[in-house]
Amino acid sequence: MLHRSATSFLLLLLSATTFSHGVSLTTHALWQPQPPAGSNTASCIGKERDALLAFKQGITSDPEGDLASWNEDQEDCCRWRGVQCSNATGHVLKLRLRNKHADPYGNPITPLVGQISQSLLALERLEYLDLSSNHLEGTTGRIPEFLGSLKNLKYLNLSGNMFSDKVPSQLGNLSNLQYLDLSGT
């Protein structure tokens, strides 16, 4: 009987630990590093590359140079910083542009500043979008309604940005969404 109680306690403890750290576990599981150069992988889709370049045009400040690799000379957007593609198809699956630098109060120190471009709609297979802890906004200062049209999105983190007003109802269209963080917006 004692053995069963100890086992139950350990399972409960493991569940509680997993739940309390679920965000970091989920983030780690969803974000995998790029395969090494020279491996057999598909190249970036042209219209998705153009969409990312259009997104970059909406960024007015990039103090850390996060988007420095995003340029016309680098043809394969799958090798750009913060971009991960399907090895089989070349479609952009993940866009991770989270600002990692904050002051002791959690305020972003070197954020991307600008607008979130509707060009992201061309990333039809996008599953993971993390633009957290930046100073980004929609064209009206709100969370962009068009994000609700990214039907394959499973992970959306817009926390710590400069949004105002209500959460758009269009985000309710994200039927595959498993993680949503809009805190501090």
C-alpha positions in Angstrom: 0.0 0.0 0.0 2.8 2.4 0.8 4.4 1.7 -2.6 1.2 2.6 -4.4 0.9 5.9 -2.4 4.5 6.8 -3.1 4.0 6.1 -6.8 0.8 8.2 -6.9 2.6 11.0 -5.1 5.5 11.0 -7.5 3.1 11.0 -10.5 1.1 13.9 -9.0 4.4 15.8 -8.3 5.6 15.2 -11.9 2.2 16.4 -13.3 2.3 19.5 -11.2 5.9 20.3 -12.2 5.0 19.7 -15.9 2.0 21.9 -15.6 3.8 24.8 -13.9 6.6 24.7 -16.4 4.4 23.8 -19.4 5.1 27.0 -21.2 8.9 26.5 -21.3 8.5 22.7 -22.1 6.1 23.5 -24.9 8.3 26.2 -26.3 11.4 23.9 -26.2 9.5 21.1 -27.9 8.2 23.3 -30.6 11.4 25.1 -31.5 14.1 22.9 -32.9 17.4 24.1 -34.3 18.1 24.3 -38.1 19.7 21.2 -39.7 23.4 21.7 -40.5 24.4 23.3 -43.8 24.7 20.8 -46.7 22.0 18.4 -45.4 19.3 17.2 -47.7 16.5 19.8 -47.2 14.1 21.7 -49.4 14.7 25.4 -50.1 12.4 28.2 -49.1 9.3 28.8 -51.2 9.6 32.0 -53.3 6.4 33.7 -52.3 7.1 32.9 -48.6 10.5 34.5 -48.9 8.9 37.6 -50.4 6.4 37.6 -47.5 9.1 37.6 -45.0 11.0 40.4 -46.8 7.7 42.4 -46.8 7.3 41.7 -43.0 10.9 43.1 -42.6 9.9 46.3 -44.4 7.4 47.0 -41.6 10.1 46.8 -39.0 11.5 50.3 -38.3 14.1 49.4 -35.7 16.1 46.2 -35.2 18.8 47.1 -32.6 20.1 43.5 -32.2 20.2 42.8 -36.0 17.8 39.9 -35.7 16.7 40.4 -39.3 20.2 41.1 -40.7 20.2 37.7 -42.4 16.9 38.5 -44.1 18.1 40.0 -47.3 17.8 39.7 -51.1 21.3 38.2 -51.4 20.4 35.2 -49.2 18.0 33.2 -51.4 17.1 30.5 -48.9 14.9 32.0 -46.2 15.0 28.7 -44.4 18.5 29.7 -43.3 17.4 33.1 -41.9 17.6 33.7 -38.2 14.3 32.9 -36.5 12.8 31.0 -39.5 12.3 27.3 -39.6 11.0 25.4 -42.6 9.8 21.9 -43.4 12.7 19.9 -44.6 10.4 18.1 -47.0 8.5 21.0 -48.6 10.5 24.2 -47.8 7.3 25.8 -46.4 7.9 28.2 -43.4 6.6 26.4 -40.3 8.0 28.5 -37.5 8.8 32.2 -37.1 10.5 33.0 -33.8 11.4 36.6 -33.2 11.0 36.8 -29.5 13.1 39.5 -27.9 15.3 37.9 -25.3 16.6 41.0 -23.6 14.7 42.7 -20.8 15.4 45.0 -17.8 14.9 43.8 -14.2 11.2 44.7 -14.5 10.7 42.6 -17.6 10.5 45.5 -20.1 12.1 44.9 -23.4 15.6 46.5 -23.8 16.3 45.9 -27.5 13.0 45.1 -29.1 12.0 45.0 -32.8 9.8 48.1 -33.4 7.3 48.4 -36.2 4.1 46.9 -37.6 3.1 43.3 -38.1 2.6 43.0 -41.9 -0.4 41.3 -43.5 2.2 39.6 -45.7 2.4 36.9 -43.1 -0.8 35.5 -44.6 1.4 34.1 -47.4 2.9 31.7 -44.9 0.1 29.3 -45.4 1.7 26.4 -43.4 2.9 28.5 -40.5 2.3 26.6 -37.2 4.4 28.7 -34.7 4.5 32.5 -34.4 6.4 34.1 -31.5 6.8 37.9 -31.7 6.8 38.4 -27.9 8.5 41.1 -25.9 8.9 43.5 -28.8 7.3 46.8 -29.7 5.1 45.6 -32.6 1.6 46.6 -33.4 -1.0 46.1 -36.1 -1.8 48.9 -38.6 -4.4 50.3 -36.2 -2.5 49.7 -33.0 -4.6 46.6 -32.3 -3.7 42.9 -32.5 -4.0 42.3 -36.3 -7.3 40.6 -37.2 -5.7 38.8 -40.1 -3.8 36.6 -37.7 -7.1 34.7 -37.3 -6.7 33.5 -40.9 -3.5 31.6 -40.2 -5.4 28.4 -40.0 -2.5 26.1 -39.3 -1.2 28.1 -36.3 -0.7 26.0 -33.2 1.4 28.4 -31.2 0.9 32.2 -31.0 2.8 34.4 -28.6 2.3 38.2 -28.9 2.9 39.0 -25.2 4.6 42.2 -24.2 3.8 44.2 -27.3 2.2 47.5 -27.8 -1.3 46.5 -28.7 -4.4 48.4 -27.6 -8.1 47.7 -27.6 -9.8 44.3 -27.5 -8.7 41.0 -28.7 -10.1 40.5 -32.2 -12.8 37.9 -32.5 -11.0 36.5 -35.6 -8.5 34.8 -33.3 -11.4 32.5 -32.5 -11.0 31.0 -36.0 -7.6 29.4 -35.0 -9.0 25.9 -34.5 -5.6 24.3 -34.3 -4.3 26.7 -31.7 -2.8 24.9 -28.6 -0.9 27.8 -27.0 -1.9 31.5 -26.9 -0.2 34.3 -24.9 -1.4 37.8 -25.2 -0.4 39.0 -21.8 1.0 42.4 -21.3 -0.4 43.7 -24.6 
